[in-house]
Amino acid sequence: MTSRLATLKARLSAARAEADAAEGEVRRASARRLAELRRLPNSKALVAGLKDPALTPQDREQLARTIAEQLPGRARRLPQRIWQRIFSVLRHMGYRWRGLTSIAVLTAVVAAFFLIAASRSGREITSFDTTVRLTFTFPNGVNGTWEFPANYPFVVTDRSPAVVRLRVWSKDYGYGVADINGEWFALHAYKYNR
């Protein structure tokens, strides 16, 4: 029995040596094939090489890393800003007529708001170097003539060479508007200083 056991042990060690030699040969063959694939300029051949049966799993992993290194870096997406989202929503609204209509109405309302605000905003604050008597018209239709001392502040809402429109506030009637001659204004007006 001991001779049979010794024979089996000898065969086992010989088989292990052959397996180790064969495994070493497979590793060397796989390393040679990996080196050949890495030298190829064509990236499609590299990808096809991933299915090559001559490569060991470790060498396939190294080839996959090589391919990944050759790929361009992934483009990083910046987070969308609020304006990008708003324009995206408006673009999607515009795909339908209802969207176009709502955009047109919204634009008209915003434009009207800004036009009204611009038409009622003063351009400058001015005063006169002399006492002035002006007739103002108020929104409720009341007309009144008042005398203002020199250096009294007026808001200029519109100005042309011929006519200058002034605005003044009244506690009783609101904002009143008066038109005066542009030439007279040019002679007597100056920028108001508090």
C-alpha positions in Angstrom: 0.0 0.0 0.0 2.8 2.4 0.8 4.4 1.9 -2.7 1.0 2.6 -4.3 0.6 5.7 -2.1 4.2 6.8 -3.0 3.4 6.3 -6.7 0.2 8.4 -6.5 2.1 11.1 -4.6 4.8 11.1 -7.3 2.2 11.3 -10.1 0.4 14.1 -8.2 3.5 16.2 -7.8 4.4 15.6 -11.5 0.8 16.6 -12.5 1.1 19.8 -10.4 4.5 20.6 -12.0 3.0 20.1 -15.4 0.0 22.3 -14.5 2.2 25.0 -13.1 4.4 24.9 -16.2 1.2 25.0 -18.4 -0.2 27.9 -16.4 3.1 29.8 -16.7 3.0 29.2 -20.4 -0.6 30.5 -20.6 0.4 33.6 -18.6 3.3 34.3 -20.9 1.2 33.7 -24.0 -1.4 36.0 -22.6 1.2 38.7 -21.7 2.6 38.5 -25.3 -0.9 38.8 -26.8 -1.7 41.8 -24.5 1.5 43.5 -25.6 0.5 42.9 -29.3 -2.9 44.4 -28.7 -1.6 47.4 -26.9 0.6 48.2 -29.9 -2.4 48.3 -32.2 -3.3 51.9 -33.3 -6.9 50.9 -34.0 -9.2 51.2 -31.0 -11.8 48.8 -32.5 -9.1 46.1 -32.5 -8.5 46.8 -28.8 -12.2 46.4 -28.0 -12.3 43.2 -30.1 -9.3 42.0 -28.2 -11.4 41.9 -25.0 -13.0 38.7 -26.4 -9.6 37.1 -27.3 -9.5 33.6 -25.7 -5.7 33.8 -25.4 -6.0 36.5 -22.7 -6.3 35.6 -19.0 -8.9 37.4 -16.9 -6.2 39.6 -15.4 -4.9 40.6 -18.8 -8.4 41.3 -20.0 -8.8 43.7 -17.1 -5.5 45.4 -18.0 -6.7 45.8 -21.6 -10.0 47.2 -20.4 -8.1 49.8 -18.4 -5.9 50.6 -21.4 -9.1 51.2 -23.5 -10.6 53.4 -20.7 -7.4 55.5 -20.6 -7.7 56.1 -24.3 -11.3 57.2 -24.2 -12.0 61.0 -23.9 -12.9 62.1 -20.5 -16.6 62.3 -19.7 -18.0 65.8 -20.1 -19.0 67.2 -16.8 -22.4 68.8 -16.8 -22.8 71.9 -14.9 -26.0 72.2 -12.9 -28.7 74.1 -14.8 -29.2 77.7 -13.8 -32.5 79.2 -13.2 -32.6 81.0 -16.5 -31.8 77.8 -18.4 -34.8 76.2 -16.6 -37.1 79.1 -17.4 -36.1 79.1 -21.1 -36.6 75.4 -21.2 -40.2 75.8 -19.8 -40.9 78.6 -22.2 -39.5 76.5 -25.1 -41.8 73.6 -24.2 -44.7 76.0 -23.8 -44.0 77.3 -27.3 -44.5 73.9 -28.8 -48.3 74.4 -28.6 -50.4 77.3 -29.6 -51.6 77.7 -26.1 -48.0 78.1 -25.1 -47.4 80.7 -27.8 -50.5 82.6 -26.8 -49.6 82.6 -23.1 -46.1 83.7 -23.9 -47.4 86.6 -26.1 -49.9 87.7 -23.4 -47.2 87.5 -20.7 -44.8 89.5 -22.9 -47.5 92.1 -23.6 -48.3 92.5 -19.9 -44.7 92.9 -18.9 -44.0 95.3 -21.8 -47.1 97.4 -20.9 -46.0 97.5 -17.2 -42.5 98.8 -18.2 -43.9 101.3 -20.7 -46.3 102.7 -18.1 -43.5 102.8 -15.5 -41.1 104.5 -17.9 -43.7 107.1 -19.0 -44.5 108.0 -15.4 -40.9 108.1 -14.2 -39.2 111.5 -13.9 -36.1 112.2 -16.0 -34.6 114.8 -13.6 -35.5 117.1 -10.7 -35.2 120.8 -11.6 -35.8 124.2 -10.1 -36.1 127.7 -11.4 -34.1 130.8 -10.6 -37.2 133.0 -10.3 -40.8 132.8 -9.0 -42.9 130.9 -11.5 -46.7 130.7 -12.0 -47.8 127.4 -13.5 -51.2 125.8 -14.4 -51.3 122.1 -13.5 -53.9 119.5 -14.6 -54.6 116.6 -12.2 -55.8 113.1 -13.1 -59.4 113.8 -11.8 -59.7 116.8 -14.3 -59.0 119.6 -11.8 -57.0 122.5 -13.2 -55.3 124.9 -11.0 -52.8 127.8 -11.2 -50.3 128.2 -8.5 -47.3 130.4 -7.9 -44.1 128.7 -6.8 -41.0 130.4 -5.3 -37.6 130.1 -6.7 -35.7 126.9 -6.0 -39.0 124.8 -5.7 -38.4 121.3 -6.9 -40.3 120.0 -10.0 -39.9 116.6 -11.7 -39.3 116.7 -15.5 -41.2 113.8 -17.1 -40.8 114.8 -20.7 -38.5 117.2 -22.5 -38.3 118.5 -26.1 -36.9 121.7 -27.5 -40.4 123.2 -27.7 -42.2 121.9 -24.6 -41.1 120.6 -21.2 -43.6 118.7 -19.1 -43.3 119.1 -15.3 -44.9 117.1 -12.6 -45.7 118.1 -9.0 -47.3 116.3 -6.1 -50.5 117.6 -4.3 -51.8 116.0 -1.2 -55.4 116.8 -2.3 -55.3 115.8 -6.0 -52.2 113.6 -6.6 -49.7 114.3 -9.3 -50.3 117.3 -11.5 -48.8 117.9 -14.9 -48.0 121.3 -16.5 -46.4 122.1 -19.9 -44.1 125.1 -20.2 -42.2 126.7 -23.1 -38.8 125.0 -23.8 -37.0 128.2 -24.5 -38.1 129.8 -21.2 -37.1 126.5 -19.4 -33.7 126.6 -20.9 -33.1 130.2 -19.7 -34.4 129.8 -16.1 -34.1 126.1 -15.1 -31.2 124.5 -13.2 -30.6 121.2 -11.5 -32.2 121.1 -8.1 -29.9 120.8 -5.1 -31.3 120.0 -1.7 
